[in-house]
Amino acid sequence: MKRSQKLFQHAQLFIPAGVNSPVRAFRAVGGTPPFIQRGKGAQVWDADGNAYIDYVGSWGALVVGHAHPEVVKAVQRAAERGLSFGAPTEPEVELAELLCKLVPSLEKVRLVSSGTEAAMSAIRLARGFTGRARIVKFEGCYHGHADALLVKAGSGALTFGQPSSAGVPAETAAHTIVLDYNNAFALEKTFERDGAEIAAVIVEPVAGNMNLVPPRPGFLETLRKLCARHGTVLIFDEVMSGFRVALGGAQALYGVKPDLTTLGKVIGGGLPVGAFGGRRDIMDRIAPLGPVYQAGTLSGNPVAVAAGLATLKIIQAPGFFDRLAATARALCEGLGRAARESGVAFSAQHVGGMLGLYFRATAPVSYPEVLQCDKEAFNRFFHRMLAEGVYLAPSAYEAGFVSSAHGAAELEKTVGAAKKAFAALR
């Protein structure tokens, strides 16, 4: 028996399903997950010594690749000074200032420890600011596992065919309105009916939790217009798209400024950091300035902040995001050619360094179209690619990611593996 199999069996004795986040269990694709021991650049190695080109990248966080020397050195220096203080430190102020400089909507920001915490706090703040209870989210968009947001969610909830979670009270879910992503008409009708009661609209400006679905032209602009008209707080969940699709996130790429923004993943450089921020008048309602309470013992953790600052320094280099997008584009084009040569219904697209791979003739633009993709074909493709040393997200409903460490050699090997995998699907 392989070491990963032994570890997985042992883990299930002490951890539910043997994993600390559901998608990792491989229930959607079948088989045993490789237990990762180390990573460097664009590759990871498992407990059995197998090497993989990694297109998960800690679910988007590792935009500069695994164990980047500058990030590792920053973490080491910070750790030597102390792991946690539960008190203000200078680096967290530096990170907050940098985020406000780089992200168009941020005038003030508060650091937290996860994307879930950021989204939960932003929703509470929007309700406290407006005095309203109802929120709008979009089917297939995932904003963490807070109760009010686990209603027709994407990511792991979609993967397991459970778009809502047990344990979410009906009275909590009743305050959440769920609409179709990219459907501006439904949004307008909802605001005509309920606009005076809606505290916030939360949206992934580039959806990445039902695979990759970019916004249709005019969708984000309509959101902005309606929220402004009705006094509703517009929240962009950029936990995934922030510093992934452009230096200032999707809001910089599309030129639409929300009232609040949630961030995570890249801003921690691989360590647990989240943030929420936005308009000064809204953020000043947070305790201790205002009545909306939020707190966290490890918020602004100095080691995590050091990793984030080092990562953000690297990605500000001229041309970084142009190169990242070019890598993603080349990969999508190469995979598309390989699929056509094999006669397999497949499409691929990217936004910046985010990837979407679909077993469907054309890329989906909505949640219902995502569900039309051939999930079984993806599962077979996934395992073929894994056997060839290419590690994709273990779900047909997750976006993929490239990093600055992915180069021509990695792309060539990936496309070569895909040719074999597509051929096996015929």
C-alpha positions as a LaTeX table, in Angstrom:
\begin{tabular}{lrrr}
\hline
Residue & $x$ (\AA) & $y$ (\AA) & $z$ (\AA) \\
\hline
Met1 & 0.00 & 0.00 & 0.00 \\
Lys2 & 1.25 & 3.47 & $-0.89$ \\
Arg3 & 2.11 & 5.89 & 1.88 \\
Ser4 & $-0.61$ & 8.37 & 0.85 \\
Gln5 & $-3.18$ & 5.58 & 1.14 \\
Lys6 & $-1.91$ & 4.63 & 4.61 \\
Leu7 & $-1.96$ & 8.25 & 5.73 \\
Phe8 & $-5.49$ & 8.72 & 4.40 \\
Gln9 & $-6.75$ & 5.63 & 6.22 \\
His10 & $-5.09$ & 6.74 & 9.45 \\
Ala11 & $-6.38$ & 10.30 & 9.12 \\
Gln12 & $-9.97$ & 9.07 & 8.92 \\
Leu13 & $-9.68$ & 7.70 & 12.45 \\
Phe14 & $-9.21$ & 11.20 & 13.88 \\
Ile15 & $-10.43$ & 13.71 & 11.26 \\
Pro16 & $-13.90$ & 13.62 & 9.62 \\
Ala17 & $-13.35$ & 11.97 & 6.20 \\
Gly18 & $-9.63$ & 12.33 & 6.87 \\
Val19 & $-9.45$ & 15.94 & 5.70 \\
Asn20 & $-9.81$ & 19.44 & 7.12 \\
Ser21 & $-11.67$ & 20.86 & 4.11 \\
Pro22 & $-14.20$ & 18.71 & 2.23 \\
Val23 & $-12.99$ & 18.94 & $-1.40$ \\
Arg24 & $-9.62$ & 17.50 & $-0.38$ \\
Ala25 & $-11.23$ & 14.11 & 0.30 \\
Phe26 & $-11.55$ & 13.40 & $-3.47$ \\
Arg27 & $-15.18$ & 12.34 & $-2.98$ \\
Ala28 & $-16.14$ & 14.22 & $-6.16$ \\
Val29 & $-13.56$ & 12.48 & $-8.37$ \\
Gly30 & $-13.01$ & 9.23 & $-6.47$ \\
Gly31 & $-9.76$ & 7.67 & $-5.33$ \\
Thr32 & $-7.24$ & 8.57 & $-2.67$ \\
Pro33 & $-5.85$ & 12.10 & $-2.35$ \\
Pro34 & $-2.07$ & 12.39 & $-2.49$ \\
Phe35 & $-0.69$ & 13.68 & 0.81 \\
Ile36 & 1.59 & 16.57 & $-0.10$ \\
Gln37 & 4.95 & 16.76 & 1.63 \\
Arg38 & 6.61 & 19.75 & $-0.02$ \\
Gly39 & 6.39 & 22.25 & $-2.83$ \\
Lys40 & 8.83 & 24.35 & $-4.83$ \\
Gly41 & 8.03 & 26.69 & $-7.65$ \\
Ala42 & 5.33 & 25.18 & $-9.85$ \\
Gln43 & 5.63 & 21.67 & $-8.41$ \\
Val44 & 4.56 & 19.66 & $-5.38$ \\
Trp45 & 5.73 & 16.25 & $-4.18$ \\
Asp46 & 3.58 & 13.71 & $-2.34$ \\
Ala47 & 4.39 & 11.26 & 0.45 \\
Asp48 & 5.31 & 8.59 & $-2.12$ \\
Gly49 & 7.84 & 10.83 & $-3.87$ \\
Asn50 & 5.65 & 11.58 & $-6.92$ \\
Ala51 & 6.10 & 15.02 & $-8.45$ \\
Tyr52 & 3.19 & 17.03 & $-9.88$ \\
Ile53 & 2.86 & 20.28 & $-11.77$ \\
Asp54 & 0.46 & 22.11 & $-9.49$ \\
Tyr55 & $-2.53$ & 24.06 & $-10.84$ \\
Val56 & $-4.23$ & 24.36 & $-7.43$ \\
Gly57 & $-1.62$ & 26.58 & $-5.78$ \\
Ser58 & $-3.26$ & 26.39 & $-2.35$ \\
Trp59 & $-6.50$ & 27.34 & $-4.12$ \\
Gly60 & $-5.04$ & 30.47 & $-5.68$ \\
Ala61 & $-2.98$ & 31.82 & $-2.80$ \\
Leu62 & 0.46 & 30.98 & $-4.25$ \\
Val63 & 0.58 & 33.41 & $-7.15$ \\
Val64 & 4.41 & 33.46 & $-7.01$ \\
Gly65 & 4.69 & 29.68 & $-6.63$ \\
His66 & 5.58 & 27.40 & $-3.75$ \\
Ala67 & 8.28 & 28.37 & $-1.25$ \\
His68 & 9.39 & 31.52 & $-3.09$ \\
Pro69 & 12.78 & 32.43 & $-1.53$ \\
Glu70 & 11.81 & 36.02 & $-0.71$ \\
Val71 & 8.57 & 34.93 & 0.96 \\
Val72 & 10.29 & 32.18 & 2.94 \\
Lys73 & 12.98 & 34.59 & 4.17 \\
Ala74 & 10.34 & 37.12 & 5.24 \\
Val75 & 8.51 & 34.44 & 7.21 \\
Gln76 & 11.70 & 33.25 & 8.87 \\
Arg77 & 12.67 & 36.75 & 9.94 \\
Ala78 & 9.20 & 37.41 & 11.34 \\
Ala79 & 9.07 & 34.09 & 13.19 \\
Glu80 & 12.38 & 34.83 & 14.86 \\
Arg81 & 10.86 & 37.99 & 16.34 \\
Gly82 & 7.79 & 36.18 & 17.70 \\
Leu83 & 4.88 & 34.13 & 16.37 \\
Ser84 & 1.95 & 36.10 & 17.76 \\
Phe85 & 1.31 & 39.00 & 20.11 \\
Gly86 & $-2.39$ & 39.81 & 20.11 \\
Ala87 & $-1.31$ & 43.45 & 20.06 \\
Pro88 & $-0.71$ & 46.07 & 17.34 \\
Thr89 & 2.43 & 45.69 & 15.21 \\
Glu90 & 3.99 & 47.92 & 12.58 \\
Pro91 & 3.86 & 45.37 & 9.71 \\
Glu92 & 0.07 & 45.06 & 9.89 \\
Val93 & $-0.21$ & 48.81 & 9.42 \\
Glu94 & 2.14 & 48.53 & 6.45 \\
Leu95 & $-0.02$ & 45.79 & 4.91 \\
Ala96 & $-3.23$ & 47.75 & 5.47 \\
Glu97 & $-1.72$ & 50.86 & 3.89 \\
Leu98 & $-0.48$ & 48.87 & 0.89 \\
Leu99 & $-3.89$ & 47.26 & 0.36 \\
Cys100 & $-5.55$ & 50.67 & 0.43 \\
Lys101 & $-3.02$ & 51.89 & $-2.12$ \\
Leu102 & $-3.49$ & 48.98 & $-4.52$ \\
Val103 & $-7.23$ & 48.20 & $-4.35$ \\
Pro104 & $-9.44$ & 51.01 & $-5.72$ \\
Ser105 & $-12.33$ & 50.66 & $-3.23$ \\
Leu106 & $-10.28$ & 50.52 & $-0.03$ \\
Glu107 & $-10.13$ & 53.63 & 2.17 \\
Lys108 & $-9.85$ & 51.64 & 5.40 \\
Val109 & $-9.30$ & 47.92 & 5.93 \\
Arg110 & $-9.37$ & 45.45 & 8.81 \\
Leu111 & $-7.29$ & 42.28 & 8.79 \\
Val112 & $-8.81$ & 38.95 & 9.79 \\
Ser113 & $-7.68$ & 35.33 & 9.49 \\
Ser114 & $-9.74$ & 33.88 & 6.60 \\
Gly115 & $-11.94$ & 34.70 & 3.65 \\
Thr116 & $-14.95$ & 33.27 & 5.47 \\
Glu117 & $-14.35$ & 35.63 & 8.38 \\
Ala118 & $-13.95$ & 38.57 & 5.99 \\
Ala119 & $-17.24$ & 37.86 & 4.18 \\
Met120 & $-19.14$ & 37.22 & 7.41 \\
Ser121 & $-17.86$ & 40.49 & 8.88 \\
Ala122 & $-18.61$ & 42.49 & 5.73 \\
Ile123 & $-22.21$ & 41.27 & 5.73 \\
Arg124 & $-22.64$ & 42.15 & 9.42 \\
Leu125 & $-21.14$ & 45.57 & 8.76 \\
Ala126 & $-23.46$ & 46.20 & 5.80 \\
Arg127 & $-26.47$ & 45.30 & 7.93 \\
Gly128 & $-25.28$ & 47.50 & 10.77 \\
Phe129 & $-24.63$ & 50.41 & 8.41 \\
Thr130 & $-27.97$ & 50.22 & 6.58 \\
Gly131 & $-30.22$ & 48.98 & 9.37 \\
Arg132 & $-31.61$ & 46.38 & 6.96 \\
Ala133 & $-31.61$ & 42.57 & 7.16 \\
Arg134 & $-31.87$ & 41.12 & 3.67 \\
Ile135 & $-28.92$ & 40.26 & 1.45 \\
Val136 & $-28.56$ & 39.16 & $-2.16$ \\
Lys137 & $-26.11$ & 36.53 & $-3.34$ \\
Phe138 & $-25.80$ & 34.57 & $-6.59$ \\
Glu139 & $-26.30$ & 30.89 & $-7.21$ \\
Gly140 & $-22.99$ & 29.04 & $-7.42$ \\
Cys141 & $-20.99$ & 31.81 & $-5.75$ \\
Tyr142 & $-19.25$ & 30.79 & $-2.53$ \\
His143 & $-18.44$ & 33.30 & 0.18 \\
Gly144 & $-17.29$ & 31.04 & 2.97 \\
His145 & $-19.29$ & 28.91 & 5.37 \\
Ala146 & $-21.13$ & 31.53 & 7.43 \\
Asp147 & $-24.80$ & 30.56 & 7.86 \\
Ala148 & $-26.39$ & 33.35 & 5.81 \\
Leu149 & $-24.08$ & 32.63 & 2.85 \\
Leu150 & $-24.46$ & 28.85 & 2.64 \\
Val151 & $-27.57$ & 29.14 & 0.50 \\
Lys152 & $-27.13$ & 27.71 & $-3.00$ \\
Ala153 & $-23.39$ & 28.12 & $-2.60$ \\
Gly154 & $-20.63$ & 27.02 & $-4.93$ \\
Ser155 & $-17.27$ & 25.40 & $-4.20$ \\
Gly156 & $-17.40$ & 22.31 & $-2.01$ \\
Ala157 & $-21.14$ & 22.63 & $-1.44$ \\
Leu158 & $-21.71$ & 22.44 & $-5.19$ \\
Thr159 & $-19.19$ & 19.65 & $-5.60$ \\
Phe160 & $-21.09$ & 17.43 & $-3.18$ \\
Gly161 & $-24.49$ & 18.23 & $-4.67$ \\
Gln162 & $-25.55$ & 20.02 & $-1.49$ \\
Pro163 & $-25.98$ & 23.69 & $-2.42$ \\
Ser164 & $-27.33$ & 24.39 & 1.07 \\
Ser165 & $-25.96$ & 23.11 & 4.36 \\
Ala166 & $-27.62$ & 21.30 & 7.22 \\
Gly167 & $-27.42$ & 23.33 & 10.40 \\
Val168 & $-28.42$ & 26.60 & 8.73 \\
Pro169 & $-31.66$ & 27.79 & 10.40 \\
Ala170 & $-34.54$ & 28.45 & 8.03 \\
Glu171 & $-35.04$ & 31.90 & 9.56 \\
Thr172 & $-31.42$ & 32.77 & 8.72 \\
Ala173 & $-31.71$ & 31.53 & 5.13 \\
Ala174 & $-34.97$ & 33.47 & 4.76 \\
His175 & $-33.02$ & 36.74 & 4.79 \\
Thr176 & $-30.92$ & 35.64 & 1.79 \\
Ile177 & $-32.18$ & 36.21 & $-1.75$ \\
Val178 & $-30.48$ & 34.04 & $-4.37$ \\
Leu179 & $-30.32$ & 35.15 & $-8.01$ \\
Asp180 & $-28.73$ & 33.85 & $-11.22$ \\
Tyr181 & $-25.16$ & 35.04 & $-11.75$ \\
Asn182 & $-24.86$ & 37.24 & $-14.85$ \\
Asn183 & $-28.63$ & 37.85 & $-14.99$ \\
Ala184 & $-29.00$ & 41.62 & $-14.82$ \\
Phe185 & $-32.74$ & 41.49 & $-15.61$ \\
Ala186 & $-33.52$ & 39.38 & $-12.52$ \\
Leu187 & $-31.43$ & 41.73 & $-10.44$ \\
Glu188 & $-33.39$ & 44.76 & $-11.61$ \\
Lys189 & $-36.71$ & 43.06 & $-10.87$ \\
Thr190 & $-35.56$ & 42.09 & $-7.39$ \\
Phe191 & $-34.56$ & 45.65 & $-6.57$ \\
Glu192 & $-37.88$ & 46.95 & $-7.90$ \\
Arg193 & $-39.65$ & 44.65 & $-5.42$ \\
Asp194 & $-37.31$ & 44.56 & $-2.40$ \\
Gly195 & $-34.75$ & 47.35 & $-2.84$ \\
Ala196 & $-35.69$ & 49.20 & 0.34 \\
Glu197 & $-35.05$ & 46.06 & 2.42 \\
Ile198 & $-31.72$ & 44.92 & 0.93 \\
Ala199 & $-28.70$ & 45.65 & 3.09 \\
Ala200 & $-26.08$ & 44.23 & 0.74 \\
Val201 & $-25.38$ & 42.44 & $-2.49$ \\
Ile202 & $-22.35$ & 40.16 & $-2.30$ \\
Val203 & $-20.82$ & 38.81 & $-5.49$ \\
Glu204 & $-17.68$ & 37.23 & $-6.83$ \\
Pro205 & $-16.88$ & 39.76 & $-9.59$ \\
Val206 & $-15.12$ & 36.86 & $-11.32$ \\
Ala207 & $-16.83$ & 33.69 & $-10.15$ \\
Gly208 & $-14.35$ & 30.95 & $-9.28$ \\
Asn209 & $-16.35$ & 28.56 & $-7.14$ \\
Met210 & $-18.56$ & 27.07 & $-9.85$ \\
Asn211 & $-15.51$ & 26.75 & $-12.05$ \\
Leu212 & $-14.46$ & 30.02 & $-13.68$ \\
Val213 & $-17.32$ & 32.22 & $-14.91$ \\
Pro214 & $-16.41$ & 35.81 & $-15.84$ \\
Pro215 & $-19.01$ & 38.60 & $-15.61$ \\
Arg216 & $-20.95$ & 39.39 & $-18.74$ \\
Pro217 & $-20.49$ & 42.94 & $-20.08$ \\
Gly218 & $-22.73$ & 45.28 & $-18.10$ \\
Phe219 & $-23.49$ & 42.88 & $-15.22$ \\
Leu220 & $-21.20$ & 44.48 & $-12.65$ \\
Glu221 & $-22.13$ & 47.95 & $-13.87$ \\
Thr222 & $-25.82$ & 47.16 & $-13.33$ \\
Leu223 & $-25.02$ & 45.94 & $-9.82$ \\
Arg224 & $-23.21$ & 49.17 & $-9.05$ \\
Lys225 & $-26.03$ & 51.35 & $-10.40$ \\
Leu226 & $-28.81$ & 49.55 & $-8.54$ \\
Cys227 & $-26.98$ & 49.44 & $-5.22$ \\
Ala228 & $-26.24$ & 53.17 & $-5.40$ \\
Arg229 & $-29.85$ & 53.97 & $-6.28$ \\
His230 & $-31.31$ & 51.96 & $-3.38$ \\
Gly231 & $-28.74$ & 52.68 & $-0.68$ \\
Thr232 & $-27.54$ & 49.08 & $-0.70$ \\
Val233 & $-23.94$ & 48.13 & 0.12 \\
Leu234 & $-22.21$ & 46.45 & $-2.80$ \\
Ile235 & $-19.65$ & 43.87 & $-1.65$ \\
Phe236 & $-17.11$ & 42.37 & $-4.03$ \\
Asp237 & $-15.81$ & 39.06 & $-2.75$ \\
Glu238 & $-12.28$ & 39.20 & $-4.11$ \\
Val239 & $-10.87$ & 36.51 & $-1.85$ \\
Met240 & $-10.06$ & 34.57 & $-5.01$ \\
Ser241 & $-9.84$ & 37.24 & $-7.73$ \\
Gly242 & $-7.94$ & 39.80 & $-5.65$ \\
Phe243 & $-4.34$ & 40.05 & $-6.92$ \\
Arg244 & $-5.11$ & 37.13 & $-9.24$ \\
Val245 & $-6.76$ & 38.78 & $-12.23$ \\
Ala246 & $-5.03$ & 42.17 & $-11.91$ \\
Leu247 & $-2.94$ & 44.10 & $-9.41$ \\
Gly248 & $-6.02$ & 45.90 & $-8.07$ \\
Gly249 & $-8.30$ & 42.90 & $-8.41$ \\
Ala250 & $-11.36$ & 42.47 & $-10.61$ \\
Gln251 & $-12.62$ & 45.92 & $-9.63$ \\
Ala252 & $-9.53$ & 47.44 & $-11.25$ \\
Leu253 & $-9.78$ & 45.15 & $-14.28$ \\
Tyr254 & $-13.45$ & 45.99 & $-14.96$ \\
Gly255 & $-13.50$ & 49.55 & $-13.62$ \\
Val256 & $-16.36$ & 49.01 & $-11.14$ \\
Lys257 & $-15.83$ & 50.13 & $-7.53$ \\
Pro258 & $-17.77$ & 48.36 & $-4.76$ \\
Asp259 & $-18.54$ & 49.80 & $-1.34$ \\
Leu260 & $-16.82$ & 46.95 & 0.50 \\
Thr261 & $-14.28$ & 44.35 & $-0.62$ \\
Thr262 & $-13.24$ & 41.06 & 0.95 \\
Leu263 & $-9.75$ & 39.70 & 0.37 \\
Gly264 & $-7.75$ & 36.60 & 1.27 \\
Lys265 & $-5.49$ & 33.96 & $-0.29$ \\
Val266 & $-2.79$ & 36.02 & $-2.10$ \\
Ile267 & $-2.61$ & 38.69 & 0.63 \\
Gly268 & $-1.35$ & 35.99 & 3.01 \\
Gly269 & 1.21 & 34.55 & 0.62 \\
Gly270 & 0.16 & 31.03 & 1.63 \\
Leu271 & $-0.52$ & 31.74 & 5.32 \\
Pro272 & $-3.96$ & 32.45 & 6.86 \\
Val273 & $-4.89$ & 36.09 & 6.25 \\
Gly274 & $-8.14$ & 37.70 & 5.21 \\
Ala275 & $-9.31$ & 41.30 & 5.06 \\
Phe276 & $-12.40$ & 43.39 & 4.52 \\
Gly277 & $-12.48$ & 47.08 & 3.79 \\
Gly278 & $-13.95$ & 49.87 & 1.75 \\
Arg279 & $-15.60$ & 53.23 & 2.20 \\
Arg280 & $-14.41$ & 55.18 & 5.24 \\
Asp281 & $-17.93$ & 56.02 & 6.44 \\
Ile282 & $-18.90$ & 52.34 & 6.44 \\
Met283 & $-15.69$ & 51.06 & 8.00 \\
Asp284 & $-15.96$ & 53.60 & 10.81 \\
Arg285 & $-19.03$ & 51.73 & 12.05 \\
Ile286 & $-16.79$ & 48.85 & 13.19 \\
Ala287 & $-15.99$ & 48.56 & 16.91 \\
Pro288 & $-14.47$ & 50.29 & 18.77 \\
Leu289 & $-15.45$ & 53.31 & 16.63 \\
Gly290 & $-18.99$ & 52.08 & 16.02 \\
Pro291 & $-21.60$ & 49.56 & 17.16 \\
Val292 & $-20.76$ & 46.68 & 14.75 \\
Tyr293 & $-18.62$ & 44.21 & 16.66 \\
Gln294 & $-15.78$ & 42.20 & 15.16 \\
Ala295 & $-12.62$ & 40.84 & 16.77 \\
Gly296 & $-9.96$ & 38.17 & 16.33 \\
Thr297 & $-7.05$ & 37.01 & 18.49 \\
Leu298 & $-4.81$ & 36.20 & 15.51 \\
Ser299 & $-5.95$ & 39.06 & 13.26 \\
Gly300 & $-2.87$ & 40.73 & 11.77 \\
Asn301 & $-0.65$ & 37.82 & 12.80 \\
Pro302 & 2.94 & 39.03 & 12.23 \\
Val303 & 4.19 & 35.89 & 10.46 \\
Ala304 & 1.24 & 35.76 & 8.07 \\
Val305 & 1.48 & 39.50 & 7.43 \\
Ala306 & 5.18 & 39.11 & 6.57 \\
Ala307 & 4.34 & 36.47 & 3.95 \\
Gly308 & 1.66 & 38.71 & 2.48 \\
Leu309 & 3.88 & 41.79 & 2.32 \\
Ala310 & 6.66 & 39.83 & 0.60 \\
Thr311 & 4.21 & 38.42 & $-1.95$ \\
Leu312 & 2.63 & 41.79 & $-2.70$ \\
Lys313 & 6.08 & 43.28 & $-3.21$ \\
Ile314 & 6.91 & 40.65 & $-5.84$ \\
Ile315 & 3.69 & 41.03 & $-7.81$ \\
Gln316 & 4.09 & 44.79 & $-8.14$ \\
Ala317 & 7.00 & 44.25 & $-10.54$ \\
Pro318 & 6.30 & 45.75 & $-13.99$ \\
Gly319 & 4.66 & 43.27 & $-16.34$ \\
Phe320 & 3.95 & 40.65 & $-13.65$ \\
Phe321 & 0.27 & 40.29 & $-14.46$ \\
Asp322 & 0.82 & 40.49 & $-18.21$ \\
Arg323 & 3.15 & 37.51 & $-17.94$ \\
Leu324 & 0.77 & 35.66 & $-15.65$ \\
Ala325 & $-2.13$ & 36.14 & $-18.07$ \\
Ala326 & 0.05 & 35.11 & $-21.02$ \\
Thr327 & 0.90 & 31.85 & $-19.25$ \\
Ala328 & $-2.76$ & 31.12 & $-18.54$ \\
Arg329 & $-3.70$ & 31.98 & $-22.12$ \\
Ala330 & $-1.04$ & 29.71 & $-23.58$ \\
Leu331 & $-2.18$ & 26.84 & $-21.37$ \\
Cys332 & $-5.84$ & 27.28 & $-22.33$ \\
Glu333 & $-4.95$ & 27.41 & $-26.03$ \\
Gly334 & $-2.74$ & 24.33 & $-25.76$ \\
Leu335 & $-5.41$ & 22.32 & $-23.97$ \\
Gly336 & $-8.02$ & 23.45 & $-26.47$ \\
Arg337 & $-5.90$ & 22.26 & $-29.41$ \\
Ala338 & $-5.29$ & 18.90 & $-27.73$ \\
Ala339 & $-9.01$ & 18.41 & $-27.16$ \\
Arg340 & $-9.90$ & 19.28 & $-30.75$ \\
Glu341 & $-7.32$ & 16.83 & $-32.07$ \\
Ser342 & $-8.99$ & 14.10 & $-30.01$ \\
Gly343 & $-12.54$ & 15.16 & $-30.89$ \\
Val344 & $-13.49$ & 15.78 & $-27.25$ \\
Ala345 & $-16.10$ & 18.40 & $-26.33$ \\
Phe346 & $-14.00$ & 20.78 & $-24.26$ \\
Ser347 & $-13.41$ & 24.49 & $-23.76$ \\
Ala348 & $-11.08$ & 26.60 & $-21.65$ \\
Gln349 & $-10.72$ & 30.25 & $-20.74$ \\
His350 & $-8.87$ & 32.43 & $-18.27$ \\
Val351 & $-9.09$ & 35.77 & $-16.51$ \\
Gly352 & $-5.61$ & 36.83 & $-15.47$ \\
Gly353 & $-4.07$ & 33.88 & $-13.65$ \\
Met354 & $-7.40$ & 32.08 & $-13.07$ \\
Leu355 & $-8.32$ & 29.13 & $-15.31$ \\
Gly356 & $-11.57$ & 27.50 & $-16.31$ \\
Leu357 & $-11.58$ & 24.00 & $-17.86$ \\
Tyr358 & $-14.94$ & 22.67 & $-19.02$ \\
Phe359 & $-16.07$ & 19.46 & $-20.65$ \\
Arg360 & $-18.53$ & 21.38 & $-22.79$ \\
Ala361 & $-18.21$ & 22.75 & $-26.33$ \\
Thr362 & $-18.39$ & 26.37 & $-25.19$ \\
Ala363 & $-17.44$ & 28.07 & $-21.94$ \\
Pro364 & $-20.40$ & 28.52 & $-19.56$ \\
Val365 & $-21.71$ & 31.96 & $-18.63$ \\
Ser366 & $-24.08$ & 30.91 & $-15.83$ \\
Tyr367 & $-24.59$ & 28.35 & $-13.08$ \\
Pro368 & $-27.08$ & 26.25 & $-15.12$ \\
Glu369 & $-24.57$ & 26.08 & $-17.98$ \\
Val370 & $-21.83$ & 24.99 & $-15.57$ \\
Leu371 & $-24.05$ & 22.07 & $-14.56$ \\
Gln372 & $-24.27$ & 21.02 & $-18.22$ \\
Cys373 & $-20.56$ & 20.16 & $-18.26$ \\
Asp374 & $-19.70$ & 16.45 & $-18.45$ \\
Lys375 & $-18.65$ & 15.76 & $-14.88$ \\
Glu376 & $-17.75$ & 12.11 & $-15.51$ \\
Ala377 & $-15.49$ & 13.07 & $-18.40$ \\
Phe378 & $-13.74$ & 15.54 & $-16.12$ \\
Asn379 & $-13.26$ & 12.88 & $-13.43$ \\
Arg380 & $-11.62$ & 10.49 & $-15.91$ \\
Phe381 & $-9.49$ & 13.31 & $-17.29$ \\
Phe382 & $-8.47$ & 14.35 & $-13.77$ \\
His383 & $-7.13$ & 10.90 & $-12.87$ \\
Arg384 & $-5.31$ & 10.52 & $-16.19$ \\
Met385 & $-3.63$ & 13.87 & $-15.64$ \\
Leu386 & $-2.74$ & 12.97 & $-12.06$ \\
Ala387 & $-1.10$ & 9.76 & $-13.29$ \\
Glu388 & 0.92 & 11.87 & $-15.73$ \\
Gly389 & 2.12 & 14.21 & $-12.98$ \\
Val390 & $-0.35$ & 17.08 & $-13.35$ \\
Tyr391 & $-2.33$ & 18.10 & $-10.27$ \\
Leu392 & $-5.66$ & 19.79 & $-11.05$ \\
Ala393 & $-8.39$ & 20.79 & $-8.60$ \\
Pro394 & $-10.24$ & 17.58 & $-7.64$ \\
Ser395 & $-13.63$ & 18.88 & $-8.76$ \\
Ala396 & $-15.29$ & 19.85 & $-12.02$ \\
Tyr397 & $-16.62$ & 22.95 & $-10.24$ \\
Glu398 & $-13.40$ & 24.63 & $-9.17$ \\
Ala399 & $-11.21$ & 27.14 & $-10.98$ \\
Gly400 & $-7.53$ & 26.43 & $-11.54$ \\
Phe401 & $-4.52$ & 28.70 & $-11.18$ \\
Val402 & $-1.14$ & 29.37 & $-12.71$ \\
Ser403 & 1.70 & 31.11 & $-10.90$ \\
Ser404 & 4.71 & 33.09 & $-11.98$ \\
Ala405 & 6.71 & 29.88 & $-11.48$ \\
His406 & 4.89 & 28.12 & $-14.33$ \\
Gly407 & 6.94 & 28.36 & $-17.51$ \\
Ala408 & 7.29 & 26.84 & $-20.95$ \\
Ala409 & 8.52 & 23.48 & $-19.67$ \\
Glu410 & 5.54 & 23.07 & $-17.33$ \\
Leu411 & 3.08 & 24.04 & $-20.04$ \\
Glu412 & 4.64 & 21.66 & $-22.56$ \\
Lys413 & 4.45 & 18.75 & $-20.13$ \\
Thr414 & 0.86 & 19.63 & $-19.18$ \\
Val415 & $-0.35$ & 19.78 & $-22.77$ \\
Gly416 & 1.49 & 16.55 & $-23.55$ \\
Ala417 & $-0.26$ & 14.85 & $-20.64$ \\
Ala418 & $-3.59$ & 16.27 & $-21.79$ \\
Lys419 & $-3.18$ & 14.78 & $-25.27$ \\
Lys420 & $-2.92$ & 11.33 & $-23.70$ \\
Ala421 & $-5.81$ & 12.00 & $-21.33$ \\
Phe422 & $-8.12$ & 13.33 & $-24.06$ \\
Ala423 & $-7.26$ & 10.39 & $-26.33$ \\
Ala424 & $-8.30$ & 8.01 & $-23.55$ \\
Leu425 & $-11.73$ & 9.68 & $-23.37$ \\
Arg426 & $-12.71$ & 8.91 & $-26.97$ \\
\hline
\end{tabular}
